[in-house]
Structure formats: C-alpha cells, structure tokens
Amino acid sequence: MGVGHDEDFGAFVARAWPGLVRTAVLLTGDITRAEDLAQEALVRTHRRWRSVRRQDAPEAYVRVAMVNLQRSWWRRRAYREVLVDAVPDRAAPPGGFGTASDPDEVLAAALATLPPRMRATLVLRFYEDLSERQVADALGCAVGTVKSQTSRGLEQLRAALADAGHDGSGSTLGSATDDTARSTS
C-alpha cells in the first residue's frame, strides 16, 4: 500500500463521508452508531481499495458493506435479552414523533420504528435512489422481495406518520416515496 494509494483513498473518504454517514444514520437511527458503521465499512473497503477503486461506483461498494455490517449487528443484537420495567406498545423516539420540528427528523424517527430489513430497503431505494435491482443486489435478495418490502414499508411508514399526526409531506424522503410508491404498486 503506497502513498498514492492512501492519498487516493483519503480523497475518496473526504468526498464520500457526509453521504455515507447520512445513509448510515437512516440505517441505524443513531448518529454515533452511524459514524461507527461508516468507519468500519471504510476500514474494510481500504483493505480492498486497489480493486474497489477500479469499479465504476466505489461508494456503492461501501454502501453494500454498511448494509452487510448493519445486518450482522442486527443478528447479534437479536439474540440478546434486555430486561426492562415496562414493555412499550411500539417503538417511538423519545418524546414521540410530534416533538420534532424538522420533517426529515420526523421521517427518520418513523423509519427507526420499521424492521431493519424494511428500513434498509426504503433507505437504499429512496434515499440512495437505487433501482430495485441494485437494492436486491445490495441486500442479497430477489427483486420481488424488494418490491414487497418497499410496498409494506411505505404502508407502515405512512401509518406511523398518520398516527403521529404527520402526512410525510415536506420531507426529503416523503415526496419521493409518494411518487415511487404509485409506480411500484
């Protein structure tokens, strides 16, 4: 690994970092966990940088690495028991959806209530603007699975936002999901 290799990778990280962290926040629901996820994906990418940089879209490689790392984290977390005094009826951000003033914050909080695979599907499909085929490749599933996860995810997302008194309009993801949902139905 020469100096040019490290400089090239450093330039890539500087350019891609903000977008990778935004995607990771939507995947994890937590800024600290998102930064760790993006950093770990970049560490793994650095090991294979010579072959990755020759690809047309090295950011896509990092996104797939983030999704895979997040899936591994979900699997490990699923086997742990957490004892609590009272079990809530459903997950909600602290203070509920209604406390966020920014529509994107409201949407991110609603996304955090979705199951991990469904959340990853919606984030990759609408936030990263990937095609159904690209999402299927990133998640290692069939295009039909992406379509069904997208449809069910949008339905659950709309219901969560409606329950909280929000319609999803005005947010970055809200307008994109309405237009695309019509085409996938």
Order of alpha helices (4+ residues) and beta strands (2+ residues): alpha-alpha-alpha-alpha-alpha-alpha-alpha-alpha-alpha
